[in-house]
Amino acid sequence: MAYSHPIHEANKNSPYGDLTREEFHKKHQILHKQSFMFNDDYMKIFTQSWQPSDSTSKLKGIVAMIHGYCFESSWLFELNAAAIAKSGYFVCALDLPGHGYSEGKPGIVSDFQSLVSDSILFFDSVRKEHPKLPAFLYGESMGGSISIFICSRQKNVWNGLILCGPMCGVLRNMLPIWPMEKVLLPVASCIAPTWKISSTKSLATEIIKVGWKKKLAAKTPNPATKAMIPLPAITSQAIMKSVACIQKRCHELVVPLLVLHGGDDRICDPQSSKFVLESAASKDKSLKIFPGMWHGLMGEPNESVELVFEMIISWIEMRAKMVEMNHMLRSSL
């Protein structure tokens, strides 16, 4: 089955092209909702969902999505959510603390495990509303790291995990120069956590390849998303700790696993994705490294975006059908 990704309608000024956001959802027959929840630290966390607007259509499953660092669940990221929802799924996402419309200091990530807890809190509430639907987890970049930690905590809860350019290993050129990485960074993260490390390469120029999409990403109306470059010391330290933890514990993964990575990713090492996949205990696991593609797969030419999306949705469709068949077999016994 062929699927059409709404990236084809975007332009350098708006992911919705010449439409308003509301007109965009109406055109694609998507019911969009947004709200806030309070996390365990009493911070307001922005959440949203997308699903087919036709109430008579049967939902195929849940896809819970987690964005990457210096991104958000709206704007460019939303186009993937809309594309999956159009295919018959209930899609949900949140803005991580300090990102998008959620509370928190922009760009400050002191501990990945708190982000894991926030995500689980929201996604558990969604799964509770749709207990019979298969549930899939989708993470991009830092969101991929968080998704791995979620599946490590919630074994046998998720029916599939999709990772796009996961932050399982950071390339050397993105790290602070020695001795800052080993000596000064741990100290700075404690005494000056918001100090911006000028020696870290700019993420903004390394994520997205296509010129007009760089301009589109930069035009997000959300001021918090624009205030994150370069990396604060405490965030750099948290990233390095999470990478080390993932490489040590990725053998615990048992969830069906699809890993996609750009071969020319300038931020996260594609070989780290290969390591995670080969180490995972999952019996159902696949890796696709796309030659020439960068870190943000949505930032590639539209034809490449369509290729990646078709691979993702086909993988989800097959496993959603397998879950449904297993339910039917159990109910017939």
C-alpha positions in Angstrom: 0.0 0.0 0.0 1.3 3.5 -0.9 1.2 6.2 1.7 1.7 9.9 1.1 3.7 11.9 3.6 2.5 15.5 4.3 6.1 16.7 4.0 5.3 17.2 0.3 3.0 20.1 1.3 5.5 21.9 3.5 7.5 24.9 2.4 10.4 27.0 3.9 7.9 29.0 6.0 5.5 26.4 7.4 5.2 22.6 7.7 1.5 23.1 6.8 2.3 24.8 3.5 -0.2 27.5 2.7 -2.7 26.2 5.3 -3.2 27.0 8.9 -2.6 24.2 11.3 -6.3 23.7 11.8 -6.9 23.6 8.0 -4.1 21.1 7.7 -5.7 18.7 10.2 -9.1 19.1 8.5 -7.6 18.4 5.0 -6.0 15.2 6.2 -9.0 14.1 8.2 -7.1 14.1 11.5 -8.6 14.7 14.9 -5.9 16.7 16.9 -6.0 17.3 20.6 -3.6 19.0 22.9 -3.4 19.4 26.7 -1.0 19.6 29.6 -0.2 17.2 32.4 1.8 17.6 35.6 4.9 15.4 36.0 6.3 14.2 39.4 8.1 17.5 39.8 4.8 19.5 39.3 6.0 20.9 36.0 3.5 21.4 33.2 4.2 19.1 30.3 2.6 19.7 26.9 1.0 16.7 25.4 -0.9 16.1 22.1 -2.5 13.4 20.0 -3.6 12.7 16.4 -6.0 10.1 15.1 -8.3 9.7 12.1 -11.3 12.0 12.4 -13.7 9.3 11.2 -15.0 7.9 14.4 -16.3 4.8 12.6 -12.8 3.7 11.5 -11.1 1.1 13.6 -7.8 2.1 15.1 -5.0 -0.2 14.3 -2.7 0.6 17.2 -1.0 3.3 19.3 2.2 4.9 18.3 3.9 6.9 21.1 6.5 9.3 19.8 9.4 11.1 21.5 11.3 14.0 19.8 15.0 14.7 19.9 17.1 17.4 21.6 16.4 21.0 20.5 13.2 19.8 18.8 9.5 19.5 19.9 6.4 17.4 19.2 5.0 20.1 17.0 6.2 21.9 13.8 8.4 19.6 11.6 8.1 16.6 14.0 4.3 16.8 13.7 4.4 15.8 10.1 5.5 12.3 10.9 2.8 12.1 13.6 0.2 13.2 11.1 1.4 10.7 8.5 1.1 7.8 10.9 -2.3 8.9 12.1 -3.5 9.1 8.5 -2.6 5.4 8.3 -5.1 4.5 11.0 -3.2 4.9 14.3 -3.7 6.8 17.5 -0.5 8.8 17.8 0.6 10.6 20.9 3.6 12.7 21.9 4.8 15.1 24.5 7.2 18.0 24.7 10.1 17.0 27.0 10.8 19.4 29.9 12.7 22.5 28.7 11.5 21.8 25.1 8.5 23.1 23.1 5.6 24.2 25.2 6.6 22.3 28.4 7.9 24.1 31.4 11.6 23.9 32.3 14.8 25.7 31.4 15.4 25.5 27.6 17.9 22.8 26.7 18.7 21.7 30.3 18.7 17.9 30.7 20.2 16.9 34.0 19.0 13.3 34.1 17.6 11.1 31.3 15.7 9.0 33.8 13.4 11.8 34.7 12.5 12.2 31.0 11.8 8.4 30.9 9.5 8.8 33.9 7.6 11.7 32.3 7.2 9.8 29.0 5.9 6.6 30.8 3.5 8.7 32.8 1.9 10.1 29.7 2.0 7.0 27.5 0.6 4.8 30.3 -2.4 7.0 30.5 -2.9 6.7 26.7 -2.5 2.9 26.8 -5.1 2.8 29.6 -7.6 4.5 27.4 -6.9 2.0 24.6 -6.1 -1.3 26.4 -6.8 -3.6 23.5 -4.6 -1.8 20.9 -1.0 -2.9 20.1 1.4 -0.2 21.3 4.5 1.0 19.5 7.2 3.3 20.6 9.0 5.7 18.2 12.0 7.8 19.2 14.3 10.2 17.2 17.8 11.0 18.4 17.7 11.7 22.1 14.1 10.4 22.0 15.6 7.1 20.8 17.7 6.9 23.9 14.7 7.6 26.1 12.7 5.0 24.2 15.4 2.4 24.9 15.3 3.2 28.6 11.5 2.9 28.6 11.6 -0.5 27.0 14.2 -1.6 29.5 11.9 -0.5 32.4 8.7 -1.8 30.7 9.6 -5.2 29.4 6.8 -7.0 27.5 4.7 -3.8 27.5 5.5 -2.6 24.0 4.8 -4.4 20.7 7.6 -2.7 18.8 10.3 -0.1 19.1 11.3 2.2 16.2 14.5 4.2 16.5 15.5 6.9 14.0 19.1 8.1 14.4 19.1 7.1 18.1 21.6 8.8 20.4 23.4 5.5 21.3 26.9 6.9 20.5 28.0 10.4 19.8 30.7 11.1 17.2 34.0 12.5 18.6 33.7 15.8 16.7 30.5 16.6 18.6 32.1 16.1 22.0 34.0 18.7 24.0 37.7 18.7 23.4 40.0 16.9 25.9 40.6 17.7 28.8 37.2 19.3 29.0 35.3 16.0 28.3 37.0 14.0 31.0 38.2 16.6 33.6 36.3 19.9 33.3 32.9 18.8 32.1 31.9 16.8 35.2 32.9 19.7 37.4 31.2 22.3 35.2 28.0 20.4 35.2 27.9 20.7 39.0 29.0 24.2 39.6 27.9 25.9 36.3 25.3 23.6 34.8 23.9 26.2 32.3 27.4 27.1 31.0 27.3 26.8 27.2 30.2 24.7 25.8 31.3 26.7 22.8 33.7 23.9 21.7 30.8 21.6 20.9 29.8 21.8 17.3 26.5 23.4 16.4 23.7 20.9 16.2 21.6 23.3 14.1 23.8 23.0 11.0 24.4 19.2 11.4 20.9 17.7 11.7 19.1 18.8 8.5 20.6 18.5 5.0 18.2 20.2 2.7 18.5 24.0 2.7 14.8 25.0 2.8 14.2 22.5 5.6 16.9 24.1 7.7 15.0 27.4 7.2 11.7 25.8 8.1 13.2 24.2 11.3 14.6 27.6 12.3 11.2 29.3 11.9 9.5 27.3 14.7 7.3 29.8 16.6 8.4 28.3 19.9 11.1 30.4 21.5 12.3 27.6 23.9 13.3 25.5 20.9 15.6 28.2 19.6 17.5 28.7 22.8 19.4 25.4 23.1 22.6 25.8 21.1 25.4 25.3 22.0 24.9 22.5 24.6 24.9 23.4 28.3 27.5 21.6 30.4 25.0 19.6 32.4 23.2 18.4 29.2 26.5 17.3 27.6 27.3 15.3 30.8 23.8 13.7 30.8 24.2 12.7 27.2 27.5 11.0 27.8 26.2 9.2 30.8 23.1 7.9 28.9 25.2 6.7 26.0 27.5 4.8 28.3 24.5 3.2 30.1 22.8 2.2 26.8 26.0 0.5 25.5 26.2 -1.3 28.8 22.6 -2.4 29.0 21.3 -2.7 25.4 21.6 -6.5 25.6 18.5 -6.4 27.9 16.2 -5.3 25.0 13.7 -8.0 24.1 11.1 -5.8 22.2 10.7 -6.2 18.4 13.2 -3.6 17.1 13.6 -1.5 13.9 16.6 0.8 13.8 17.1 3.4 11.0 20.1 5.6 10.7 21.7 8.0 8.2 25.0 6.7 6.9 26.5 10.2 6.9 25.1 11.2 10.3 27.4 13.9 11.7 26.1 13.7 15.3 25.2 10.2 16.3 27.5 7.3 15.2 25.7 4.9 12.9 28.0 2.1 14.2 26.5 2.6 17.7 23.1 1.7 16.2 24.6 -1.4 14.7 26.1 -2.3 18.1 22.7 -1.8 19.9 20.9 -4.0 17.4 23.5 -6.8 17.4 23.6 -6.7 21.3 19.8 -6.7 21.8 18.2 -10.0 22.9 15.2 -9.2 20.6 14.4 -12.1 18.2 12.7 -9.7 15.8 15.2 -7.0 14.9 16.2 -5.1 11.8 18.7 -2.4 10.9 18.8 -0.1 7.9 21.6 2.4 7.4 20.8 4.8 4.5 23.9 5.8 2.6 24.4 9.6 2.3 21.6 10.5 4.7 22.3 12.8 7.7 21.0 12.7 11.3 17.5 14.1 10.8 15.9 11.8 8.3 13.0 14.3 7.9 15.7 16.8 6.7 16.4 14.7 3.6 14.9 15.3 0.1 11.2 14.5 0.2 11.6 11.3 -1.9 14.0 10.0 0.8 11.5 11.0 3.6 8.8 9.0 1.7 11.1 6.0 1.5 11.9 6.0 5.2 8.3 6.5 6.2 7.0 3.6 4.0 9.6 1.4 5.7 8.4 2.5 9.2 4.7 2.2 8.5 5.0 -1.2 6.7 7.0 -2.5 9.7 4.4 -1.3 12.2 1.5 -2.6 10.0 2.9 -6.1 9.9 3.5 -6.3 13.7 0.1 -4.8 14.5 -1.5 -7.5 12.3 0.5 -10.2 14.1 -0.7 -8.9 17.5 -4.4 -8.9 16.2 -4.0 -12.5 14.9 -2.5 -13.7 18.2 -5.5 -12.1 20.1 -7.9 -13.9 17.8 -6.2 -17.2 18.2 -6.2 -16.9 22.0 -9.9 -15.9 22.1 -10.8 -18.9 20.0 -9.2 -21.4 22.3 
